[in-house]
Amino acid sequence: MAATLTAPKLAARGLVVRRSGRAIVDVPSLEVRAGEVLAVIGPNGAGKSTLLLHLALLERPDAGEVLFEGAPARGRELALRRRMAVVFQEPLLLNRGVLANVETGLRLRGVPRGERWQRAMRWLARFGVDALAERSAHTLSGGEAQRVSLARAFALEPEVLLLDEPFSALDAPTREGITSDLAGALTETHVTTVIVTHDHDEAARLGQRVAVLIGGQIRQTGTPAEVFGAPADAAVAAFVGIETIFPATVTARADGMVTLAAGAHTIEAVDAGGFREALVCLRPEDISISAPGEQPAGSARNRLAGRVRRVVRTGADARVEVDCGVVLTARVTRRSLDELGIAEGAEVVASFKATAVHLIPK
């Protein structure tokens, strides 16, 4: 009995999904604890939506199983789906009024009329679209329709909520507003939630834990700080925004610090374990660019001279690739770019702190 009480709310064991003879999802183990928000992130084509459809019991795997509160879901999918709610990228609203859309699931579950209305209106108000209750669903904007879709899901008072990239089709300001409202609703209800997304900020903001799915396999799980700050391997590092990754060899260790050789350069970093061969990982915002002979700001212990290989302007910032024997990518403001006269072929110095280096055993 104790094992049942402590079992995860939702879990996958040995879950394999094949298409054309190839495994597109292969997840030996994944757990979602009661009241937890798990964000599943990964690149396009990683299998995120397929995994969510199986967790939602809308498809059956080729091998393995989904467990609900520690017991296999197979054979009782319909009963368990009534305890879940799913929100897709497309709102999938019926060609009816907004209020009728939100009440539909409640009606199918036998909720009395008065309670249906109260719950529907409460959640429409919570997502800021109660004034649209009498509008026809097909007249709504994309953001309004997704707010109604979320209201419909929360009105069901589900034990498990699953969301499949619900904001990816929306513009940035609309997405920001709905994400904020969703974060508040999740905090308020403590509903066990799985949200699939490729957006790093969305995952970090909503997820208490993050699972990285690449090539159909879970490569890392942990808190957002762990996953984004200390990726487990090169593939995860590249996906979470670490643009500089190069090999190095440990040559010395002392006082919690490590010295590494990378080509002709010596690099200092915080020691991360007893390995000898490593991948050096650096985020672009942690690398500073200065002119030769100029003292860089701050306390950077690593200074690598090189030549600008490429400059890519992106909005208010620019990505600057510097060939130092190893290639480093730095993020520089356009103002700094112009003030320093950074251009392709220019000689510069790339600097970064020892604490900015993340080391992955090679």
Secondary structure, DSSP 8 states (H G I E B T S, - for coil): -HHHHHS-SEEEEEEEEEETTEEEEEEEEEEE-TT-EEEEE--TTSSHHHHHHHHTTSS--SEEEEEETTEE-TT-HHHHHTTEEEE-SS----SSBHHHHHHHHHHHTT--HHHHHHHHHHHHHHTT-GGGTTSBGGG--HHHHHHHHHHHHHHT--SEEEEESTTTTS-HHHHHHHHHHHHHHHHHH--EEEEEES-HHHHHHH-SEEEEEETTEEEEEE-HHHHHHS-SSHHHHHHTT--EEEEEEEEEEETTEEEEEETTEEEEEE--SS-SEEEEEE-GGG-EEE-TT---SS---EEEEEEEEEEEEETTEEEEEEESSSEEEEEEEHHHHHHHT--TT-EEEEEE-GGG-EEEE-
